[in-house]
Amino acid sequence: MDGTFQSCLADHDIVHQTSCIDTLNQNGVAEQKNRYLLEVARSFISIINVLKSYWGDAILTTIYLINRMSLRVLNFNLM
């Protein structure tokens, strides 16, 4: 990978990971992350007490917030 790209990622505190598709271990990680997204989105909908028609917005908000928090704040263990 290009050194410029790596330095850009480091400057923005982005963790770059590669994965092998169709492997059980990687599928498990993806499933855990998807489950986490759904749990947070469900909690947004129930706490704020909005209609389920806003499900897509809740998912997008969850992704937005997770992408802007450090992994230490989330206590999210990467496998």
Stockholm file with secondary structure:
# STOCKHOLM 1.0

chainA/1-79         MDGTFQSCLADHDIVHQTSCIDTLNQNGVAEQKNRYLLEVARSFISIINVLKSYWGDAILTTIYLINRMSLRVLNFNLM
#=GR chainA/1-79 SS CCHHHHHHHHHTTCCCCCCCTTCHHHHHHHHHHHHHHHHHHHHHHHHHTCCGGGHHHHHHHHHHHHHHSCHHHHTCCCC
#=GC SS_cons        CCHHHHHHHHHTTCCCCCCCTTCHHHHHHHHHHHHHHHHHHHHHHHHHTCCGGGHHHHHHHHHHHHHHSCHHHHTCCCC
//
